[in-house]
Amino acid sequence: MEAAASLVTTLSDPLSFDWRDAPLSDVRTPTVGVCVYVGLVLSLDALCVQRRSDGGKGAAAGLSSHIGPIQAVHNALLSVISLIMLVGTVCEAGRRVAADGSALWLVCEVEGTTARGPLYFWVYVYYVSKYWELLDTILQLLKGRRPPSYLLHVYHHAGIVLAVWLWIDTVGTLIFVGQVFNCLVHVVMYLYFALKSVGIDPWWKRYITQLQIVQFATSFACAAVTVTLHTTGHRCSGMMGTVVQLAFNATLLYGFVGVLSRVRREKMVAKGSGSSSSKTE
C-alpha cells in the first residue's frame, strides 16, 4: 500500500518529478516484473493447452466468457492514456524548445542532463504504462487463446519494460522521439483492440502493422542523425541506453516485417485457392 501511495504521489506532481527518487526506478523492479510476467504467461499458456485438450470444459472456460468486456475497457483506457501521454510529451517538448531556442536535444540530448521535471515526468508515465500493457497477454490467455504472433508478442512486452527503464535511467537520447511515435501507434492500435473486443472489425486493421514499421524506420533515420552528431563533436547523453533501444527496435522491426509478409502470403494462397475453386466449378 505504501508503494502504491508513493506511486500515486509521484504521478500527481509533474513539477517536482525526479527519476532518482521515483517508485519503480530501481533496476530490480523491471527485472522481477519481467520474470513474474514470463512465468505467469507460461503457466497460463499451459492452462490453455489443457483446456483445449479437455474440450474447453471447467471453471476456466466459464471465466473466459467474462474476459471480453474487461479487454474492451483495458484497451480503451490504454488508447486514451496513450493519447494523453502523446499530448503531454509534445506540449512539454514544445516548451523546452521555446526555452532553449533549439530542438537539437531531441536527437542529441545534452550530456549531463538529469531525468527530472515535467518533460521527464511524461517519460516516467510512459515507463509505468509498460507494466500495465503486460495485461494484454494475461487477458488474452485467460480468454483461452494465444495472442496473434505469440512469441513476438511476449518478447515485445517483456523487452520493452527493460529497454524503457534503461533508456530513462541513462537519460538516453531520442527517448522523446521514440515515445511520441510509440504513443501515436498505441492510440490507434489499442482503439482497434477495444473495438475488436466488442465485435467491431475496423477496415483499417491492416495499416496498424505498416504504421509500426514506419515508426521503427523513422527511429533509425533519427538514430543516423544522432550517431553523426555524436561522432562529430557533440556529446549526446545516454548513448548506451539509446543503442540498446535501437537494437531492440531492430529485432521488433524484423518480427513485424515477418508478420506482414506471412499475412500477405496467406492472402495470396487463399486468393489462389479461391480462383482454382471457381475454375473447377
Phi and psi in degrees as GROMACS dihedral restraints (atoms count N, CA, C in turn):
[ dihedral_restraints ]
;  ai    aj    ak    al  type     phi  dphi    fc
    3     4     5     6     1   -64.2    20    10
    4     5     6     7     1   -40.6    20    10
    6     7     8     9     1   -64.8    20    10
    7     8     9    10     1   -40.7    20    10
    9    10    11    12     1   -64.4    20    10
   10    11    12    13     1   -41.2    20    10
   12    13    14    15     1   -63.9    20    10
   13    14    15    16     1   -39.5    20    10
   15    16    17    18     1   -64.8    20    10
   16    17    18    19     1   -39.2    20    10
   18    19    20    21     1   -64.8    20    10
   19    20    21    22     1   -43.9    20    10
   21    22    23    24     1   -61.7    20    10
   22    23    24    25     1   -42.5    20    10
   24    25    26    27     1   -60.9    20    10
   25    26    27    28     1   -44.5    20    10
   27    28    29    30     1   -64.0    20    10
   28    29    30    31     1   -42.0    20    10
   30    31    32    33     1   -72.5    20    10
   31    32    33    34     1   -14.8    20    10
   33    34    35    36     1   -97.6    20    10
   34    35    36    37     1     1.8    20    10
   36    37    38    39     1  -137.3    20    10
   37    38    39    40     1    75.2    20    10
   39    40    41    42     1   -61.0    20    10
   40    41    42    43     1   -34.8    20    10
   42    43    44    45     1   -63.9    20    10
   43    44    45    46     1   -34.8    20    10
   45    46    47    48     1  -102.3    20    10
   46    47    48    49     1    16.2    20    10
   48    49    50    51     1   -62.9    20    10
   49    50    51    52     1   135.6    20    10
   51    52    53    54     1  -143.5    20    10
   52    53    54    55     1   118.0    20    10
   54    55    56    57     1   -56.3    20    10
   55    56    57    58     1   -35.1    20    10
   57    58    59    60     1   -63.7    20    10
   58    59    60    61     1   -24.8    20    10
   60    61    62    63     1  -108.3    20    10
   61    62    63    64     1     3.1    20    10
   63    64    65    66     1   -80.6    20    10
   64    65    66    67     1   144.6    20    10
   66    67    68    69     1   -59.9    20    10
   67    68    69    70     1   147.7    20    10
   69    70    71    72     1    74.3    20    10
   70    71    72    73     1     7.1    20    10
   72    73    74    75     1   -85.1    20    10
   73    74    75    76     1   -14.5    20    10
   75    76    77    78     1   -70.8    20    10
   76    77    78    79     1   139.4    20    10
   78    79    80    81     1   -59.6    20    10
   79    80    81    82     1   -24.6    20    10
   81    82    83    84     1   -67.1    20    10
   82    83    84    85     1   -27.0    20    10
   84    85    86    87     1   -64.4    20    10
   85    86    87    88     1   -54.8    20    10
   87    88    89    90     1   -67.0    20    10
   88    89    90    91     1   -32.4    20    10
   90    91    92    93     1   -64.5    20    10
   91    92    93    94     1   -51.2    20    10
   93    94    95    96     1   -66.5    20    10
   94    95    96    97     1   -40.8    20    10
   96    97    98    99     1   -58.8    20    10
   97    98    99   100     1   -44.0    20    10
   99   100   101   102     1   -68.3    20    10
  100   101   102   103     1   -39.8    20    10
  102   103   104   105     1   -62.4    20    10
  103   104   105   106     1   -43.1    20    10
  105   106   107   108     1   -64.4    20    10
  106   107   108   109     1   -42.7    20    10
  108   109   110   111     1   -59.4    20    10
  109   110   111   112     1   -49.7    20    10
  111   112   113   114     1   -64.3    20    10
  112   113   114   115     1   -41.7    20    10
  114   115   116   117     1   -61.9    20    10
  115   116   117   118     1   -42.5    20    10
  117   118   119   120     1   -67.6    20    10
  118   119   120   121     1   -39.9    20    10
  120   121   122   123     1   -62.6    20    10
  121   122   123   124     1   -44.7    20    10
  123   124   125   126     1   -63.1    20    10
  124   125   126   127     1   -39.5    20    10
  126   127   128   129     1   -66.6    20    10
  127   128   129   130     1   -44.6    20    10
  129   130   131   132     1   -68.5    20    10
  130   131   132   133     1   -34.9    20    10
  132   133   134   135     1   -64.8    20    10
  133   134   135   136     1   -40.3    20    10
  135   136   137   138     1   -63.0    20    10
  136   137   138   139     1   -37.1    20    10
  138   139   140   141     1   -65.1    20    10
  139   140   141   142     1   -38.5    20    10
  141   142   143   144     1   -61.6    20    10
  142   143   144   145     1   -42.2    20    10
  144   145   146   147     1   -62.4    20    10
  145   146   147   148     1   -42.2    20    10
  147   148   149   150     1   -63.8    20    10
  148   149   150   151     1   -40.1    20    10
  150   151   152   153     1   -64.9    20    10
  151   152   153   154     1   -38.3    20    10
  153   154   155   156     1   -67.8    20    10
  154   155   156   157     1   -34.7    20    10
  156   157   158   159     1   -71.7    20    10
  157   158   159   160     1   -28.3    20    10
  159   160   161   162     1  -100.6    20    10
  160   161   162   163     1    16.8    20    10
  162   163   164   165     1    79.7    20    10
  163   164   165   166     1    15.7    20    10
  165   166   167   168     1    78.2    20    10
  166   167   168   169     1    20.9    20    10
  168   169   170   171     1   -88.9    20    10
  169   170   171   172     1   164.7    20    10
  171   172   173   174     1   106.9    20    10
  172   173   174   175     1  -179.5    20    10
  174   175   176   177     1   -63.7    20    10
  175   176   177   178     1   -36.6    20    10
  177   178   179   180     1   -61.5    20    10
  178   179   180   181     1   -35.1    20    10
  180   181   182   183     1   -65.9    20    10
  181   182   183   184     1   -36.9    20    10
  183   184   185   186     1   -67.3    20    10
  184   185   186   187     1   -35.3    20    10
  186   187   188   189     1   -63.5    20    10
  187   188   189   190     1   -38.5    20    10
  189   190   191   192     1   -59.6    20    10
  190   191   192   193     1   -27.4    20    10
  192   193   194   195     1   -69.7    20    10
  193   194   195   196     1   -17.9    20    10
  195   196   197   198     1   -97.4    20    10
  196   197   198   199     1    -5.2    20    10
  198   199   200   201     1   -76.1    20    10
  199   200   201   202     1   -32.6    20    10
  201   202   203   204     1   -51.7    20    10
  202   203   204   205     1   -53.2    20    10
  204   205   206   207     1   -62.0    20    10
  205   206   207   208     1   -36.0    20    10
  207   208   209   210     1   -64.9    20    10
  208   209   210   211     1   -42.4    20    10
  210   211   212   213     1   -61.4    20    10
  211   212   213   214     1   -40.6    20    10
  213   214   215   216     1   -60.4    20    10
  214   215   216   217     1   -45.8    20    10
  216   217   218   219     1   -66.5    20    10
  217   218   219   220     1   -45.2    20    10
  219   220   221   222     1   -55.8    20    10
  220   221   222   223     1   -49.4    20    10
  222   223   224   225     1   -69.2    20    10
  223   224   225   226     1   -39.1    20    10
  225   226   227   228     1   -63.5    20    10
  226   227   228   229     1   -41.5    20    10
  228   229   230   231     1   -66.5    20    10
  229   230   231   232     1   -38.6    20    10
  231   232   233   234     1   -67.7    20    10
  232   233   234   235     1   -33.4    20    10
  234   235   236   237     1   -64.9    20    10
  235   236   237   238     1   -42.8    20    10
  237   238   239   240     1   -67.1    20    10
  238   239   240   241     1   -46.6    20    10
  240   241   242   243     1   -66.3    20    10
  241   242   243   244     1   -31.4    20    10
  243   244   245   246     1   -65.3    20    10
  244   245   246   247     1   -39.3    20    10
  246   247   248   249     1   -65.7    20    10
  247   248   249   250     1   -41.7    20    10
  249   250   251   252     1   -62.4    20    10
  250   251   252   253     1   -44.6    20    10
  252   253   254   255     1   -63.6    20    10
  253   254   255   256     1   -39.4    20    10
  255   256   257   258     1   -60.8    20    10
  256   257   258   259     1   -49.9    20    10
  258   259   260   261     1   -65.7    20    10
  259   260   261   262     1   -44.7    20    10
  261   262   263   264     1   -60.7    20    10
  262   263   264   265     1   -43.9    20    10
  264   265   266   267     1   -66.4    20    10
  265   266   267   268     1   -44.9    20    10
  267   268   269   270     1   -62.6    20    10
  268   269   270   271     1   -42.1    20    10
  270   271   272   273     1   -63.9    20    10
  271   272   273   274     1   -47.4    20    10
  273   274   275   276     1   -68.0    20    10
  274   275   276   277     1   -36.5    20    10
  276   277   278   279     1   -64.4    20    10
  277   278   279   280     1   -39.7    20    10
  279   280   281   282     1   -61.8    20    10
  280   281   282   283     1   -39.8    20    10
  282   283   284   285     1   -64.5    20    10
  283   284   285   286     1   -39.7    20    10
  285   286   287   288     1   -69.3    20    10
  286   287   288   289     1   -39.7    20    10
  288   289   290   291     1   -59.7    20    10
  289   290   291   292     1   -43.3    20    10
  291   292   293   294     1   -64.4    20    10
  292   293   294   295     1   -39.0    20    10
  294   295   296   297     1   -72.2    20    10
  295   296   297   298     1   -40.1    20    10
  297   298   299   300     1   -82.9    20    10
  298   299   300   301     1   -22.9    20    10
  300   301   302   303     1    74.1    20    10
  301   302   303   304     1    17.0    20    10
  303   304   305   306     1  -157.6    20    10
  304   305   306   307     1   151.6    20    10
  306   307   308   309     1  -112.8    20    10
  307   308   309   310     1    12.1    20    10
  309   310   311   312     1   -60.3    20    10
  310   311   312   313     1   -32.1    20    10
  312   313   314   315     1   -62.7    20    10
  313   314   315   316     1   -18.7    20    10
  315   316   317   318     1   -64.2    20    10
  316   317   318   319     1   -32.7    20    10
  318   319   320   321     1  -111.3    20    10
  319   320   321   322     1    -2.3    20    10
  321   322   323   324     1  -156.8    20    10
  322   323   324   325     1    82.6    20    10
  324   325   326   327     1   -59.6    20    10
  325   326   327   328     1   139.6    20    10
  327   328   329   330     1   -62.2    20    10
  328   329   330   331     1   127.6    20    10
  330   331   332   333     1   -62.7    20    10
  331   332   333   334     1   135.4    20    10
  333   334   335   336     1    96.1    20    10
  334   335   336   337     1    -4.5    20    10
  336   337   338   339     1   -65.1    20    10
  337   338   339   340     1   140.5    20    10
  339   340   341   342     1  -106.8    20    10
  340   341   342   343     1   149.3    20    10
  342   343   344   345     1   -83.7    20    10
  343   344   345   346     1    82.1    20    10
  345   346   347   348     1  -149.7    20    10
  346   347   348   349     1   162.7    20    10
  348   349   350   351     1    93.7    20    10
  349   350   351   352     1   176.4    20    10
  351   352   353   354     1   -60.1    20    10
  352   353   354   355     1   -36.9    20    10
  354   355   356   357     1   -66.2    20    10
  355   356   357   358     1   -46.5    20    10
  357   358   359   360     1   -74.3    20    10
  358   359   360   361     1   -18.0    20    10
  360   361   362   363     1   -59.5    20    10
  361   362   363   364     1   -40.9    20    10
  363   364   365   366     1   -70.1    20    10
  364   365   366   367     1   -29.8    20    10
  366   367   368   369     1   -66.3    20    10
  367   368   369   370     1   -37.7    20    10
  369   370   371   372     1   -65.2    20    10
  370   371   372   373     1   -43.7    20    10
  372   373   374   375     1   -59.1    20    10
  373   374   375   376     1   -41.9    20    10
  375   376   377   378     1   -59.6    20    10
  376   377   378   379     1   -44.6    20    10
  378   379   380   381     1   -61.8    20    10
  379   380   381   382     1   -46.7    20    10
  381   382   383   384     1   -62.3    20    10
  382   383   384   385     1   -37.1    20    10
  384   385   386   387     1   -63.4    20    10
  385   386   387   388     1   -23.1    20    10
  387   388   389   390     1   -68.0    20    10
  388   389   390   391     1   -27.6    20    10
  390   391   392   393     1   -70.8    20    10
  391   392   393   394     1   -40.5    20    10
  393   394   395   396     1   -60.9    20    10
  394   395   396   397     1   -40.4    20    10
  396   397   398   399     1   -64.8    20    10
  397   398   399   400     1   -19.0    20    10
  399   400   401   402     1   -60.7    20    10
  400   401   402   403     1   -23.5    20    10
  402   403   404   405     1   -65.7    20    10
  403   404   405   406     1   -19.5    20    10
  405   406   407   408     1   -50.2    20    10
  406   407   408   409     1   -52.8    20    10
  408   409   410   411     1   -67.7    20    10
  409   410   411   412     1   -44.0    20    10
  411   412   413   414     1   -59.9    20    10
  412   413   414   415     1   -48.1    20    10
  414   415   416   417     1   -64.1    20    10
  415   416   417   418     1   -40.8    20    10
  417   418   419   420     1   -65.4    20    10
  418   419   420   421     1   -40.7    20    10
  420   421   422   423     1   -69.4    20    10
  421   422   423   424     1   -35.2    20    10
  423   424   425   426     1   -64.5    20    10
  424   425   426   427     1   -25.8    20    10
  426   427   428   429     1   -75.3    20    10
  427   428   429   430     1   -13.7    20    10
  429   430   431   432     1   102.6    20    10
  430   431   432   433     1     3.3    20    10
  432   433   434   435     1  -135.0    20    10
  433   434   435   436     1   147.1    20    10
  435   436   437   438     1   -70.3    20    10
  436   437   438   439     1   149.6    20    10
  438   439   440   441     1   -65.1    20    10
  439   440   441   442     1   155.2    20    10
  441   442   443   444     1   -58.3    20    10
  442   443   444   445     1   146.4    20    10
  444   445   446   447     1    49.9    20    10
  445   446   447   448     1    58.2    20    10
  447   448   449   450     1   -53.0    20    10
  448   449   450   451     1   -52.9    20    10
  450   451   452   453     1   -64.3    20    10
  451   452   453   454     1   -42.1    20    10
  453   454   455   456     1   -63.7    20    10
  454   455   456   457     1   -39.6    20    10
  456   457   458   459     1   -59.9    20    10
  457   458   459   460     1   -50.3    20    10
  459   460   461   462     1   -66.8    20    10
  460   461   462   463     1   -43.0    20    10
  462   463   464   465     1   -59.6    20    10
  463   464   465   466     1   -44.0    20    10
  465   466   467   468     1   -59.6    20    10
  466   467   468   469     1   -51.9    20    10
  468   469   470   471     1   -66.9    20    10
  469   470   471   472     1   -39.9    20    10
  471   472   473   474     1   -70.0    20    10
  472   473   474   475     1   -45.1    20    10
  474   475   476   477     1   -68.0    20    10
  475   476   477   478     1   -35.6    20    10
  477   478   479   480     1   -67.6    20    10
  478   479   480   481     1   -31.9    20    10
  480   481   482   483     1   -60.9    20    10
  481   482   483   484     1   -48.9    20    10
  483   484   485   486     1   -68.1    20    10
  484   485   486   487     1   -40.5    20    10
  486   487   488   489     1   -66.2    20    10
  487   488   489   490     1   -43.3    20    10
  489   490   491   492     1   -70.1    20    10
  490   491   492   493     1   -37.1    20    10
  492   493   494   495     1   -57.7    20    10
  493   494   495   496     1   -48.7    20    10
  495   496   497   498     1   -63.9    20    10
  496   497   498   499     1   -37.9    20    10
  498   499   500   501     1   -61.9    20    10
  499   500   501   502     1   -46.6    20    10
  501   502   503   504     1   -76.7    20    10
  502   503   504   505     1   -33.3    20    10
  504   505   506   507     1   -67.4    20    10
  505   506   507   508     1   -32.3    20    10
  507   508   509   510     1   -94.3    20    10
  508   509   510   511     1     2.7    20    10
  510   511   512   513     1    52.4    20    10
  511   512   513   514     1    56.7    20    10
  513   514   515   516     1   -71.1    20    10
  514   515   516   517     1   142.5    20    10
  516   517   518   519     1   -65.1    20    10
  517   518   519   520     1   149.3    20    10
  519   520   521   522     1    76.8    20    10
  520   521   522   523     1     3.4    20    10
  522   523   524   525     1   -62.8    20    10
  523   524   525   526     1   -35.6    20    10
  525   526   527   528     1   -73.7    20    10
  526   527   528   529     1   -38.4    20    10
  528   529   530   531     1   -62.1    20    10
  529   530   531   532     1   -47.9    20    10
  531   532   533   534     1   -62.6    20    10
  532   533   534   535     1   -40.1    20    10
  534   535   536   537     1   -66.3    20    10
  535   536   537   538     1   -43.9    20    10
  537   538   539   540     1   -61.7    20    10
  538   539   540   541     1   -46.2    20    10
  540   541   542   543     1   -64.7    20    10
  541   542   543   544     1   -42.4    20    10
  543   544   545   546     1   -65.5    20    10
  544   545   546   547     1   -40.7    20    10
  546   547   548   549     1   -64.0    20    10
  547   548   549   550     1   -39.5    20    10
  549   550   551   552     1   -60.7    20    10
  550   551   552   553     1   -46.4    20    10
  552   553   554   555     1   -60.6    20    10
  553   554   555   556     1   -41.7    20    10
  555   556   557   558     1   -72.0    20    10
  556   557   558   559     1   -28.3    20    10
  558   559   560   561     1   -58.7    20    10
  559   560   561   562     1   -47.0    20    10
  561   562   563   564     1   -72.9    20    10
  562   563   564   565     1   -45.8    20    10
  564   565   566   567     1   -64.5    20    10
  565   566   567   568     1   -47.0    20    10
  567   568   569   570     1   -73.7    20    10
  568   569   570   571     1   -25.6    20    10
  570   571   572   573     1   -64.9    20    10
  571   572   573   574     1   -42.7    20    10
  573   574   575   576     1   -60.0    20    10
  574   575   576   577     1   -46.9    20    10
  576   577   578   579     1   -62.1    20    10
  577   578   579   580     1   -38.2    20    10
  579   580   581   582     1   -64.0    20    10
  580   581   582   583     1   -44.4    20    10
  582   583   584   585     1   -65.7    20    10
  583   584   585   586     1   -40.4    20    10
  585   586   587   588     1   -63.1    20    10
  586   587   588   589     1   -34.6    20    10
  588   589   590   591     1   -66.1    20    10
  589   590   591   592     1   -23.2    20    10
  591   592   593   594     1  -106.8    20    10
  592   593   594   595     1    17.0    20    10
  594   595   596   597     1    91.0    20    10
  595   596   597   598     1     9.7    20    10
  597   598   599   600     1  -103.2    20    10
  598   599   600   601     1   129.5    20    10
  600   601   602   603     1  -113.9    20    10
  601   602   603   604     1    93.4    20    10
  603   604   605   606     1   -61.6    20    10
  604   605   606   607     1   146.2    20    10
  606   607   608   609     1   -68.1    20    10
  607   608   609   610     1   -21.5    20    10
  609   610   611   612     1   -89.8    20    10
  610   611   612   613     1    15.1    20    10
  612   613   614   615     1   -52.8    20    10
  613   614   615   616     1   -46.2    20    10
  615   616   617   618     1   -66.1    20    10
  616   617   618   619     1   -15.7    20    10
  618   619   620   621     1   -84.6    20    10
  619   620   621   622     1   -12.5    20    10
  621   622   623   624     1   -65.6    20    10
  622   623   624   625     1   -48.0    20    10
  624   625   626   627     1   -62.9    20    10
  625   626   627   628     1   -38.6    20    10
  627   628   629   630     1   -63.4    20    10
  628   629   630   631     1   -39.1    20    10
  630   631   632   633     1   -64.6    20    10
  631   632   633   634     1   -37.9    20    10
  633   634   635   636     1   -64.3    20    10
  634   635   636   637     1   -38.9    20    10
  636   637   638   639     1   -66.2    20    10
  637   638   639   640     1   -40.1    20    10
  639   640   641   642     1   -61.6    20    10
  640   641   642   643     1   -40.2    20    10
  642   643   644   645     1   -57.1    20    10
  643   644   645   646     1   -48.4    20    10
  645   646   647   648     1   -68.5    20    10
  646   647   648   649     1   -40.3    20    10
  648   649   650   651     1   -61.5    20    10
  649   650   651   652     1   -39.6    20    10
  651   652   653   654     1   -65.1    20    10
  652   653   654   655     1   -39.5    20    10
  654   655   656   657     1   -64.1    20    10
  655   656   657   658     1   -36.2    20    10
  657   658   659   660     1   -70.6    20    10
  658   659   660   661     1   -35.4    20    10
  660   661   662   663     1   -64.3    20    10
  661   662   663   664     1   -43.8    20    10
  663   664   665   666     1   -64.9    20    10
  664   665   666   667     1   -37.3    20    10
  666   667   668   669     1   -62.9    20    10
  667   668   669   670     1   -35.2    20    10
  669   670   671   672     1   -62.5    20    10
  670   671   672   673     1   -38.5    20    10
  672   673   674   675     1   -66.1    20    10
  673   674   675   676     1   -43.2    20    10
  675   676   677   678     1   -61.4    20    10
  676   677   678   679     1   -47.2    20    10
  678   679   680   681     1   -62.7    20    10
  679   680   681   682     1   -40.1    20    10
  681   682   683   684     1   -61.2    20    10
  682   683   684   685     1   -45.8    20    10
  684   685   686   687     1   -64.9    20    10
  685   686   687   688     1   -42.7    20    10
  687   688   689   690     1   -66.3    20    10
  688   689   690   691     1   -30.5    20    10
  690   691   692   693     1   -95.8    20    10
  691   692   693   694     1     2.1    20    10
  693   694   695   696     1  -123.8    20    10
  694   695   696   697     1    33.5    20    10
  696   697   698   699     1   115.8    20    10
  697   698   699   700     1   -30.2    20    10
  699   700   701   702     1   -80.0    20    10
  700   701   702   703     1   142.3    20    10
  702   703   704   705     1  -108.3    20    10
  703   704   705   706     1   103.0    20    10
  705   706   707   708     1   -87.2    20    10
  706   707   708   709     1   139.2    20    10
  708   709   710   711     1   -72.7    20    10
  709   710   711   712     1   147.2    20    10
  711   712   713   714     1    58.7    20    10
  712   713   714   715     1    42.6    20    10
  714   715   716   717     1   -65.3    20    10
  715   716   717   718     1   -29.2    20    10
  717   718   719   720     1   -63.0    20    10
  718   719   720   721     1   -48.1    20    10
  720   721   722   723     1   -62.3    20    10
  721   722   723   724     1   -37.5    20    10
  723   724   725   726     1   -66.9    20    10
  724   725   726   727     1   -43.7    20    10
  726   727   728   729     1   -64.4    20    10
  727   728   729   730     1   -42.0    20    10
  729   730   731   732     1   -62.1    20    10
  730   731   732   733     1   -43.1    20    10
  732   733   734   735     1   -63.1    20    10
  733   734   735   736     1   -41.3    20    10
  735   736   737   738     1   -66.6    20    10
  736   737   738   739     1   -38.9    20    10
  738   739   740   741     1   -64.0    20    10
  739   740   741   742     1   -40.8    20    10
  741   742   743   744     1   -63.5    20    10
  742   743   744   745     1   -43.6    20    10
  744   745   746   747     1   -61.2    20    10
  745   746   747   748     1   -36.0    20    10
  747   748   749   750     1   -63.2    20    10
  748   749   750   751     1   -40.6    20    10
  750   751   752   753     1   -68.0    20    10
  751   752   753   754     1   -36.6    20    10
  753   754   755   756     1   -68.0    20    10
  754   755   756   757     1   -42.2    20    10
  756   757   758   759     1   -59.1    20    10
  757   758   759   760     1   -43.9    20    10
  759   760   761   762     1   -58.6    20    10
  760   761   762   763     1   -42.9    20    10
  762   763   764   765     1   -66.3    20    10
  763   764   765   766     1   -43.3    20    10
  765   766   767   768     1   -67.5    20    10
  766   767   768   769     1   -38.9    20    10
  768   769   770   771     1   -63.2    20    10
  769   770   771   772     1   -39.0    20    10
  771   772   773   774     1   -61.9    20    10
  772   773   774   775     1   -42.5    20    10
  774   775   776   777     1   -62.0    20    10
  775   776   777   778     1   -46.4    20    10
  777   778   779   780     1   -62.5    20    10
  778   779   780   781     1   -41.0    20    10
  780   781   782   783     1   -65.8    20    10
  781   782   783   784     1   -40.1    20    10
  783   784   785   786     1   -65.0    20    10
  784   785   786   787     1   -42.3    20    10
  786   787   788   789     1   -62.9    20    10
  787   788   789   790     1   -41.1    20    10
  789   790   791   792     1   -65.7    20    10
  790   791   792   793     1   -40.0    20    10
  792   793   794   795     1   -63.9    20    10
  793   794   795   796     1   -42.6    20    10
  795   796   797   798     1   -62.5    20    10
  796   797   798   799     1   -39.0    20    10
  798   799   800   801     1   -66.3    20    10
  799   800   801   802     1   -40.2    20    10
  801   802   803   804     1   -65.8    20    10
  802   803   804   805     1   -40.4    20    10
  804   805   806   807     1   -64.3    20    10
  805   806   807   808     1   -44.2    20    10
  807   808   809   810     1   -63.6    20    10
  808   809   810   811     1   -40.6    20    10
  810   811   812   813     1   -65.0    20    10
  811   812   813   814     1   -41.2    20    10
  813   814   815   816     1   -65.2    20    10
  814   815   816   817     1   -39.0    20    10
  816   817   818   819     1   -64.8    20    10
  817   818   819   820     1   -39.0    20    10
  819   820   821   822     1   -65.4    20    10
  820   821   822   823     1   -39.8    20    10
  822   823   824   825     1   -66.1    20    10
  823   824   825   826     1   -40.6    20    10
  825   826   827   828     1   -63.9    20    10
  826   827   828   829     1   -39.0    20    10
  828   829   830   831     1   -64.0    20    10
  829   830   831   832     1   -40.1    20    10
  831   832   833   834     1   -64.7    20    10
  832   833   834   835     1   -40.9    20    10
  834   835   836   837     1   -66.5    20    10
  835   836   837   838     1   -38.2    20    10
  837   838   839   840     1   -63.7    20    10
  838   839   840   841     1   -41.2    20    10
